[in-house]
Structures are given as C-alpha cells and as structure tokens.
Amino acid sequence: MQIKDFAKIFFVILILHLAVLDVGESEMLIRFTKPLLLFSLIAFFMHHTSKRQRFENTFLAGLFFSLAGDVFLMLEQKGEIYFMLGLGSFLLAQIFRIFYLNYFFQFKFRSQL
C-alpha cells in the first residue's frame, strides 16, 4: 500500500468519525470509529516496515498502548478502574515513544558522523 492510498483511507475514516461526532446520536458508532483511526495507523505501520528493528518495535508498542488507552477511556463509565487503566496505557505509550525517539535520533546522528 502506498502512502497516498493510506492517506485517502485515513481521510475517509477521519471524515466518518467527525461526521459521527457531529451528529452525536449513535454512541456505538463513536466507539467504533475512534479506535479505527489508530488501528489504521497501526496496520499501515506494520505493513510499511518490513524489518523489525528495536526502535520500530518500541514505536509500534506506543501505538498499541495508545489504542488501549482510547478503549479503556471509552469504558470509563463502567468504573474508575478503566479510567486508571486508560491513563496508565497513555503513560506507557509516551514512554515507548520517548524510547523510540531517543534511539532513532541516536541512530540517525550516529550514521551521519
């Protein structure tokens, strides 16, 4: 899949999600389209990266924890534990992204020397 094709698919999902939010009648559609945005990013990333290097896996883990955080926060109304799990997932996602960026920039600048 090319980046242009993914951008078109992602834009359609984004417009669908914004339309569902604007109408606001179907909570089920909102709960479906919000994680679908992040899931499409995960699928594109997994398809687009052929070699699994250490820093790519940390970025992928960050995306998965972001998706988990979205899902847990959507379940927040069922109990406080879901809110805490959502916050914890987002914290782990940020930590994995920091590791990714740290490793990526060290690798990038080391290869330029």
Helices and strands as residue ranges (DSSP letters): H 3-23, H 27-48, H 54-74, G 76-78, H 80-112
